[in-house]
Structure formats: structure tokens, C-alpha cells
Amino acid sequence: MVAIMRASSILVAVATLFSAAAVAAPSNIKHLLHEKRDGNPHHWGKRSRAPSTGILPIRIGLRQRNLENAEEYIKDVSDPSSANFGKHWSAEKVANTFAPARETRDGVTDWLISSGINRDRITYSTGQNWIHFDGTVEEAERLLNTEYWYYQHKHNGGYRIACDSYSLPEHVKEHIDFAMPTIQLDGLKPIANLDPARVERITSGGLTGLSNCSGLITIECLRALYKFPAGNSSNPTNKMGIGEWADYLYEPDLPIFFNNYTTPKIPNNTVPDFISIDGGLRANLTTVAQGSGVESALDFQVSYSIIWPQQLRLYQVGDGINVDSVGTFNIFLDALDESFCTYAGGDAPYLDPQYPDPNDNEMGYQGQLQCGGSPTSNVFSFSYGQIEGALPRFYQQRQCHEWMKLGLQGVSVLFASGDSGVANRYNAGYPNSCLNDENLYVDNNGTRFSPSFPVNCPYVTAVGATFLKNSSIAGGEVAVADPDPSNQFLDFYSGGGFSNVFELPSYQADAVNNYLKNYNPGYGPNVYNQSGNARGFPDVAAIGLKVVTVFNGKTLAVGGTSASCPIVASIVTLLNERRLAAGKGPIGFLNPVFYAHPEAFNDVTEGSNPGCYTNGFQAAPGWDPVTGLGSPNFEKLLDIFLSLP
């Protein structure tokens, strides 16, 4: 509290200057509710009104053009029946297509000026998609028809200024996605979908063929199961990308893994390209001692074993110190493409970390937020997720559109679906992340299913988890099930369900309708979104238990959809290698082809994903919200993708 008040008092003179130059605001503007926080935040206590002279970094996200056509645009380049399949867009075309209309920018600007914000205080992102100005609490309250309060974090004692709801004038509401800072409190860092309880020490090592796949999944098991060959090419334009947040790849483990668990053996000097984003650090003895490296080890080792001699890129996001976040997905998007942070704009105060770090933290990254400059990969694998119910709807929608824009440019984006069945417990420190059945906010006593983000976005490919049905590869797969008899909150089941934010995409409609018609679990509408018009996930699945990993010199059998996601992403990278060798382009957005060809997947029909005091959903013939379409058959997918232009 003291630090915040001190910072505010320093700016009182500036606030006085703002007030003196202000123009009287119109008194007859009608405001309409725009966003409201449902329920009381678990980790924050409401304390006192914020001082009227305090300064806020006000950001207004302008509504982009043509978003109503987004599904049509991406379907045009990714639907196998389209004459334009594979004709991906340039970054310039994407930026120009979605830039806000001039009347949007001018209308919001005129409102601000008429409300007392001088024009010389207003700045714009390069693409005119964000309006920025520093304003007083009094100005923000007047503009947004709200009240700002101090909230104190119940565990670390930190403070934030936020409101419970805010409204926008009727005549500009249609031009604005959202304003910040407003209702946001939790700066939710992406959390790895790797279950620490599923990290098992292995005393004997080395490849053993297919004799022990039920005890340790190696590259030999994966090749036999998914019918892909060893890689034999390395197109320089096809390096696969993996993002990591607060988990660090310990490179000395790579030669140990290569020597013992790859065939053909990968050279010991093989390491990924290291791409630091906003102070992203390499592993050191401290991170190893903390165990902050098992996720990265799993991601890179299983991927190398599949795609080598193709190479990998490590995108290390955030300095791991910034208290607001460890670098959200928006920070990754900022660094990947300048069009997001300075053309399209995506960052949100209190949800995305600010750089330089505004906290009193000399150890944190002190440089500017990285904007562009990082290379784009054809395939990205992310073993991390967040909670749909803990993030503002408009924030999720805006970021989802950015993943869509990558798909338009020929990029495949895959995310792990989560390890808690329908519950979503491994995020943000909540013991139970099920939702309140009335208002859909995260509730420790909630009973409604809790979807994940960004796998709820219809423009990414969500990957669930399976395991072997019996001790042999020939027996096929079932949905992963690894309950913890001592603590139900540590059970491991494949994340899946239906979004409360995003509608059912056309490519998925037949599959979802088939499931709801023929295998409806019979829960009421207060348990999950059973409207029949909700995005369902996951899309596909792969092995997610007992995957061989070396960390700190020790061999482990690791579990989580964190294993499943890079397996599928690596198979897609192999498919891209074949397309590039045939003179074709990368696949890009995967889902329309996947759903058009369910025969290219090993259908998983047994198992479920319990959570929120229910049995969750049941796997079934065809698509289901446990294992999606099933696991990939490389040979069948290769025939399909090589037949496409």
C-alpha cells in the first residue's frame, strides 16, 4: 500500500496539470454495461477507494474490421475442399484486412477529447488498434462510469487498482473491444500441463524395443504406434518451435538422452536455437535444483527423437521474476510479430506483464517489451494453459483472433488440453478450478466444468492424452486415467469439454453434434455448455503417460498432456517436411483437414475424464471431448496432405 501511495503522490502534480487542461465533459452521455466481474475474487480482498489523483495507464482496444469474416477467411485457405487451400496470407495482408475502420478510431478519439482528454495526451499503436493515455482515477471513473478500489492480494500482500464493472457510452461501445485496467486482477501465468505426481524415477535405461512400452514410452513405441519413420531431412524453413514459461531446458541432459533413447542416435552437440523473449533465461544450477526443467526436458527430448535431423527453436518467454506474470501468451505473440504489439495490439495491463518491470525489482528484465524480431516457425507446440473462467471474455476473444491470424499465414498452433479432466485444477494455484454453476467464475466450491484457455479457441489444435490399453502396442489406446487414491485433486485425466466463450466452428459441427446426439452424458445445463453451439476440445490426442525423459542426469517416466502435445506437433513437422520436399507449402491451420478425415486417426473409444465431482465425459466412437478424433496415423495423414495442393 505504501509503495502505491508513494507512486501516486509523485504524480499528483501531473494529475493537476491534466485537470487544468481538461475540457468539460458532456453530461448527457448514456453509458451501457460493457464488462462485469462475476463473483468475488478468491485471492484478493477489496480494501479502500483509490485516490482520485492516482495515475492509471489507460489502454482502449479498438474493434478490428472484418472479424465477422474470420472463420470464412481461414476456412478458405485450410479447408481441403477449398480451391484456395494452402494459399496463405502475407503478414501485410493480415494487418491491412483487420485494421480498425477510420470511423472507429476517430469516433473514440472524439469521445475522449470531448470528455476532457487533450489530444496531445493520446497516442496510438502503429496500426491504430490501441489508444493509449495516462489518466487520473477520476478521469477513468468518469469515462467508464465506474469506481476504482484498492485490492490486496491475500497471500503476498500486493495491491492493485481495479473496478468491479465498467460501462461505455452508447455511441462508442460498438467500436471498443475493452478498456484496461478495469476488472482484471489475476495476472495468470501460463501453467505447464505436466503433472508432478506423474514423474517416476526409472533405474534401468536404454532402448528395449517394444517389450516394455507399458512401463516406459520410447521413440520405438511411438513409431510403432503412430506409424511414422525416422526423420531424414532438415528443410531450413521448417524448424519447429516450442514455447516455455518459467521452465528451463538444461542442455547437459540432452547428450544423455540422445545416447540412451534415440535411434538413430542424435549427435551430442545438438541443441535448439535459443530465442529469449523479454528477459527469457537459460537454465542454471538454481533452476535445476528447483526442478524447473522437467517440462522443457520432456518437450525437447520427445520432439528431437521424432523430428531429427530437423531442428528445434526454444522460445523462452519472460524473465521468471516479474510478479505480475511470467510472460503470458500475448507476450509471446508480441515478440513473434510486430503486427500484434504495434500494429494490432494485444497487451493488457494486469494480465500481461509490463516491461521494463515496474516493480521494485533490480533482478528483473529492465529492457523494453520485445516487439517483433523473433522468427516464426511453421509449427508451434505449447504445453501450457490458463483458465477460461478466470480471464475476461474480450481478452480471450482478442487473443484467439491473433492465433487465427497465424493460421492464415500458414502456421500450425498446438496446445495441450490440460491434465484435470473437466476440472482444470493445475492453474493459478486454485485447489479446485471448477466454476460457479450460475455465474461461471472460478469457485473453490464450484461444480460446473471448467474449460481451459487457449484450447477453447477454435483456431488452435487442442491435444488430449491417451495411454496403452494393455501391455502391447497392438492393443491400441484408451483415454489416460491415473487417479491418485490419496488426493482426488491430483488425479490425471485428459482435459476436455465445451467452451463457455467460443461458439462451435463449422469444421467441427458434425462431429460435436454426433457426440451430443448419440453419447450425451445427461448432465443438466448447469454442469457444462450443452447448447450444441460451443467449441469442443480436444481435437486430437496422443500418448501422455510414462514418456521417457532425462532431467538432471536421471531417467524419468513423465506424464501429462505436456507429452501428448509435442508428440503430435512433431508428427505435423514431419508431414511438413514431406510437403516442402514435394514443392508444396506448410499445412497451416490443421483442424479443417483433420475433421474432414477422421479415418486418419486411431479412434479411442474407452475411458473418461472425471472432475468437478462427476465422471466427466465418456470416450466414444468418433470425436469426443476426452480424446478428440483420436491419435494420429502418420501414413494415412501423409497420403492426405500430399494429395492436397
N, C-alpha and C positions, 0 to 999 in steps of 0.2 A: 504494500500500500504506500509506504513512504517513497519508494523509488518512482512509482507512478505519479504521485502527487508532486514530487520534485520536478519530474519531466514536464508536467502540466504547467507548473508555476513559471518555468523558464519561458514558456511560450505565451504567457499572459499578454505581454507587450504586442506580440504578433497578433493575437486574437483581438486586441483593442484596435489595432490598425485595420483588421478585416472589418470590424463593426463600423468603424468610422467611414469606411469607403462604401458601405453597403447601400443598396437601393431598397426602398421599402417594398416588401413582398406583397403580392396581391392577396386580398383577404377572402376572395370568393372561390378559391380553387377547391374542387371536390376531390377528395382522396379515396382510393379504393384499396382494400387489404391486398398486399402482394405476397408476403411470406409471414408465417407464424410458427414458432417453435411449439410443438405438441408435447406436453408433459414437462416435468421438472428434470433438469439435467442431473445425472447421477453424481458426478464428481465436482459439481460447482454449487456454491451457496450464494444466493443473492444478498448483497450487503447494503450499499447506500447509493443514492443518486450520484451520477457522475457530474463534476463541476461544469457549469455552462461554458467556461472559458477553456476547457481542455481541448486539445487538438486531435483530430482523427484523420487518418489517411483515407479519404473517401474515394471509392472506386465504383463507377457505374458501368456495368456491362451492357453495351448496346445490342439490340436484337439484330441478328445477321439475316441477310437476304437468302432466299431460296432454300431454307432448311426444310420447308414443307416438301421439297423435291428430293431430299437426301436419299431416301430409300430407292427412288426411281433412278437417281444418278448412279448409285453404287451397284444396283441390280444390272444396269446397262453394261457395266464392264466386268461383272463377276458371275452373272447367270450363264450357265453353259448353253442355254438356248438363244442367247442374245448374239446378234451379228457383230456387236462391238466387244465381245468377250476379249479380255486381255489388252484392250486399248486404253491403258491407264492415263490419268491426267498428269500434267505437269504441276509443280507447286504453284507456279504463277497463275495457272487456270483455276486451281482450287481457291487461291486467295481472292482473285477477282470475282469469282462466282458468288462467294459467300460474304463479301464485304457489305456492311450496312448501307442501306439507301441513304442518300444525302438528306432527305427529309427527316430521317431518324436522328442523324447527328445534329442537324440544325434545330429540330424541334426540342430535343433535350437540352441543347445549349441555350436556346432562348428561354426555356423554363428556368434554368439555373440563374441566368443573368437577371431575369425579371424577379427572381426570388432573392436577389441581393448578393450573388456571387459574381464579382467583377470578372470580365473576360480575361484579363491578364493573369488571373489565378488558375485558369483552366488550361489543361494540356491534354493531348490526345495520343493514343498509341499510333504507330506508323500507319496502320491500316484503318484508323478511325473507329476501331471497335471498342475501345475503352476510353472513358473520360476520367481524368484524374484531377483532384484538387485536395489540398489540405484545408479542412474546415473545422470550426469550433463545434462542440457538442450542441450548443444552442442552435447553430445553423443546421446541423444534421437532424435534430429533433423537429425543427420547423419544416424542413424539406420533406421529411419522411413521415411526419405526423406520428411521432413516437416518443419514448422516453429511454434514455440510456442510464444503465446502472453498472456499478462495480460488482463483478462476480469473483469470488475467491475459490481457488481450487482446494478441495478438502484434504488433499494429500500433500501437495508440495507448497501450498500457501501462496502460489502465484495469483495475480489479479489480471482480469480482462474487463474491458468495457464492452457491453453488448445490450441489445434490446430484446424484448420478448416477441415483438412483431413489428412490422412497419408497413406503411401504405405509400402508394404513389398517386400523383394526380391523374385523374381520369384521362386527360388528353395526351399524356406521355406514357401511360402504363404499357401500351402495346409496343412501344419502341424500346423497352428495357427488359433485359433478362433478369438481372438482380442488382442490388446495391450492397456494398460491403464497406466497413464491418457493420453487421446488423445482428442477426440472430445466432451467428456462429460462435461456438465456444470450444468444442473439441477439435484440436488440430490433429486429426487422426493419421498417424503414420501408417504406411502400408506394412502389414504384418505377414511374415512368411507362413505359407500353408504347409508347414512341416511340424509334425507332432513330436515334441521332445521325448515323450513316453515311448515312441516307436523307434528310438535309436538303440540298437542292440549291438553289443561288442561281439566280434567274431574272432575266435582264437586261431583257427586254421585258415590259410589263404590260398589263392591261386585258382585258376580256371579248372573246372572239373567236368566240362561238357554239360550234358543235360541231366546228370544224375542227381543233382542237389538243388534244382530250381525252386523247390518249395521252401528251402532253407535260406537260399541266397540267390537273388536275381542278378545274373551277369549278362554281358553282351551276347554270350552264346544263347542264353534263354530268350532274350529279346529278339534276336534274329530268327530263331525258330518259331517264336510265337507270332511275329508280325511280318515274317517273310521278306525281310529286306536284306540285301547283300552288304558286304563291306564296301565302304566308300572307295572310289578310285580316281576322283578328280577334285580339283580345287579352283573353281572359277573365281577370279579375284573380285568379282562384283557380288559374290554370294556368301560373304561371311555372315554367320548367324549371330544375332545379338541377344544378350541376357542382361537383365537389369537386376541390381542388388541394392538393398536399403539396409544400412546398419548391420550388414553381414559381409564378411571379407574373405576373399579367396586366398588361402595360404598356399602359395605356389610350391614350396618344398614337398607338399603331398602329391603333386602331380606325377613326378617320376615314379614314386612308389606304386601309385595306381596304374600307370602305364605299364610298368614291368610285370605286374601281377594279374591285371584284369583287363587287358586289351589284346585283341588278335585281329589283324596283325599288330605287333607291338608298336605303339606310338613312340617316336623319338623323345628322349628325356628332356630335350631343350625346348619342347613345345609349350608355349604359354599364350594366353589370349592377348589381343590388343587391349590396353588399359585406357579407358576413357573416363576421366574424372569430371564429374558434374557438380558444381557448387561445393568444392572442397572435398569431394569424394576421396577417401584414403585407401591406401593398400593395407593389407593385413600386417600385423606386427605381433610380437610375443604377448602383448597385453590382450589383443583381440582373441588370440588363440586360447589364452588362459581363461578368458570369459566364455569360451565356447561359441563365439560369434564367427562361425565359419563353416558349420556343418551344412547349412543351406547352400552356400556358394560351392562348397566341395561337391555336393550332390549334383547341382545344376550343371557344373562344368565337366565333371568326370563322366556322367552318363551321356552328356551331349558329345564330348570328344570321342567316346567309344563308338558312337553311331556314325558321326559325320566325317571323321578324319579320313583323308588328308585335308578336308575343308577346315577352315579356321573359325575361331570364335572372337567375339568382342565382349568385353566386360564393361558395362556402363555402371560405374559406382556412383550412386546418387546421394548427395547430401553429406555434410561433414560428420554426422553421427552425434553432434553436440547441441545444435540449435534446439532449444527447448520447445519451440512451437511445433516442430515436426522434424522428422529425419529425411525430409525431402519427399513430397507427395508425387503422385503420377504427373501432376501438372508441371512440376519442376523438371521432370524428365522430358516432357513434351517441349518445354521452353528451350532446352539445350539442343534438342534434336532438330528443331526447325524454327528459324527466326519468325516465321509466319504466325506461330502461336503466341509468342510473348509480345512481339512488337507489331504484328500485323493483325492477328486475330485476337490475341489477348486472352489469358485464361486464369491468371493467378488471383487468389482470393485471400485478403488479409484474414488471419486467424485460422485458415485451413491450409494454406501453403506457406512455407517458411519464407521469411524476408531475409535478403542478403544485401549489404553486409548485415550480420546478425545484430539486431537492435538491442539484445540483452547484454548485460554486463558480463561478457564472456570473452576474454582475450584469447582463449584457445580455439574459439570457433572461426569459421571461414569469414574473412573480412572483405573479400572481393565482392564485386557486383554480381547480381544474378546473371548466370550464363544465359545468353540469348543466341541460339543458333550455333553453328560451328561443329557440332558433333555429327559424325556420319550416320546415315540411315541404313539399316540392314533390311534385307528382303523379308526376314523372319525375326520376330521378337518373341522371347519366352519370358513370362513373368510369373514367379511362384509366390505372389503376394496378393493380398486383398484387403478390402475395407468393408464396413457395414453399411448397407443401403439405408437402414433406418436411422443412422446417426449422421447422415450428411444431407444438406439441403437439396431438394429436388432440382432446383435450377442449376446448382453447381454440377450435379451428376449429368444432367442433360447437356450442359455446355461441353463438359469434358468428353462425353460419349460422341459428340459430333466431331471432336478432334480425332478420335480413333477412326471414325468414318472417313475423315479426310486422308488419313494414312492409307486406308483401304483403297480409296480412289487412286492413290499414287502407286498401287501395286505392292503394298506391304501387308504381310500376314501377321496379325497380333493375337497371341495365345496367352490366356491366363488360367492359373489353377483355380478350381471351383470351390475349394475350401475343404476342411477336414472334420467338420462337425455336423455332417448330415444336413438337416433342415434348420439347425440352430445357429451356427456362426459364432462359436464361443472363443475362437483364438484371436480375437481382435480387441484392441483398445483396453485390455485389462478387465473387461466385464466378466464376472463369473458365469453369467448366463446372458447371452445376447439375443434371446427371443424377444418378441415385440409385444407391446400392449395391444390387446385384441381390438381395442376401439380406436386408438389414435395412432397406432403404428410406430411409436417411438420405442427405443431400446429400454427394456424394463427387466430388472433383476428377477421380478416375479412374473414375467411375461410368458404367454403360452402360444402366441402366434408365431408361425415360421418366419425366420429372419434371413432374407436373401442377402447375397454379397454384392459388392461393387468392386471392380467394373465388369464382372462376368454377367451382370444383369443387362449390360449394354448390348444391343443386338448387332453391333458392328465389330465385336471381338469373338474369338473362338474359345469357349469355356471347356476345360478338360477335367473330367472327374477321374475317380480311381477304381481299379479292379485288383483282384488277385487270382491266383490259380485255384480252380475248382477242386482239384485234388493234387496229388504229388507229381503229376506229369503234365507236360505241355499239351499232350493230346487231349486232355480232359477239358481244355478251354478255361474260361474265366467266369467269375462271379463278381458282383459288386463287393468292394472291400468292406470287411467287417472285423473290427478289432476292438471290442469293448473292454473297458477297464473295470474289473469287478469291484475295485475299492472306491472308485470315484467316477460316476457317470459323466461328469463334466470333462473327463479325459478320454471318453470313447472316441474312436476314429471311424468315421463313415464318410462316404463320398458326398461332398457338398452339392446340393441341387434344390430346385424349386422354381417358383414363379415370381417375377418382379412385381412390386407394387408401384413402380415408377415408369417402366418402359412397356410399350404395347407389343403385341405379338407381331413379329416381322412376317412378311408374306412367304419367305422361303421356308419358314418353319410351321406354317399354319396347318398343313395337312397332318404333319407328324404329331403336333400337340393335340389337335382335335381328335386324332385317333386314340391317343392315350386317355384323354378325358372322357371319351365316349365309351371305350371298352375296358379301361382299367382304373376308373375313377376310385380314389381311396375312400370316398364317402364322408370326408370331413366337411364341416359347415363352413360358411363364408368368413367366419371369424378366425379360422385357422390358417388359411392361405388364400391367395387371389385365384379363385376358381371361376373367374369371369369368362374364361376361354379366349380372352384377348390380352393375355400377358406374356411377355417374353419368358420362355422356359430355358433352363440350363441344368446340367452342362450340355454341350453339343456332342462331344465325343469323350472317350475315356482311354486309359491305359494303366498298366501295372503301377501300383502305388504303395507297395509294402515289400520290405526286406530287399531293397535295392542296394547293391554293394557300393560303399563309399569309403574313402580313406580320409581321415581327419586327424591331424597332429600325429601322424605316423601309425595310427591304429585303424584297423579294418572294422567297419560298422555295417550293419544292415539297417537301412533307414526307410521310414515310411512317411507318406503324405502325398497329397496331390501335387506337392512340390516335385515329386519324382515323375509323376504322370505327365505334367505339362512339358518339360524339356524333352521327354521321350517323343511325344507327338510332334513338337516343334522341330526336332532333329530329323524325323521322318519326312516332314514337309521340306526341309532343307535339301534332303537327298532327292526329292521329287523336283525341286527347282534346279538342281544340278543337271538332271536329265533334260529338262525343258530348255535350259540355256544351251546345252550341248547340241540340241536339235534346232537351234536358231530361234527359239521362242522366248518370251519374257517370263518373269516370275509369276507365280499363281496369283498373288494378291489376296483379297478377302476370300476366305475359304468356304464359308458356310453354305452359300447357294449351291456350289458343286457337291459338297458333302450331302446335303439333304436331298439333292436330285439323284444321288447314287447310294442309297443305304446298303446296297448289295456289296459295296466295297469295304464294309465294316463287319467285324465279328460281333454279332448281336449277343448282348449279355442280358439274360432273362431271369437271373436269380439274384436275390439279395435285396436290401433296402437301405435307407439312410435315416435311422431314427434320430429324434431330437425333439425338444420342446414337449417332453412328456408324452410323445406319441411314437408310433413305429415309422413315422415319416412316409415316404413314398416307396412303392414296390417296383423293382425292375420288371420289365415286361417285354414281349416281342415288339420289335420296332423301337422308336425313340421312347425314352422315359427320363424323368427328372432325377435319375440316380447315376446312370452311365451314358446318357445321351443315345447316340446312334450305335454305340459300342466302340470297340478298339479297331485300329486301322489295319487293313491288309495292304501292304505296300504294292504287291504285284498287281492287284486289281486297281488301286489308285493310279499306278503308273500308266496302265493302259488307258485309263480315262483321261488323265492330264496330258498325255502325249497326243491323244486324238483331238484335243482342243486347240484352237489357233493360238 
